[in-house]
Amino acid sequence: MSGDRIVEFIEDWQTGFFLVLVVAGLGVVAGVAGLRLAGPPGFFAGFLGGVGLSFLAYSYLRYGR
């Protein structure tokens, strides 16, 4: 592996790591909003919806214009 490929690998890994953190964080925020509206099932639905929508938004902004 050349030095440039290692740097690219680390940059891709860091991007993926922060993407997972941000998506999970936004999922928790949406889950808390759902929890206040509908109780525990609302947290689960809000978390899944928040994760899905935030990932789709990131994908659109990065790849899809």
Summary of the structure (lengths in Angstrom):
residues: 65
radius of gyration: 15.8
end to end distance: 33.2
largest distance: 53.1
contacts: 172
relative contact order: 0.12
helix: 92%
strand: 0%
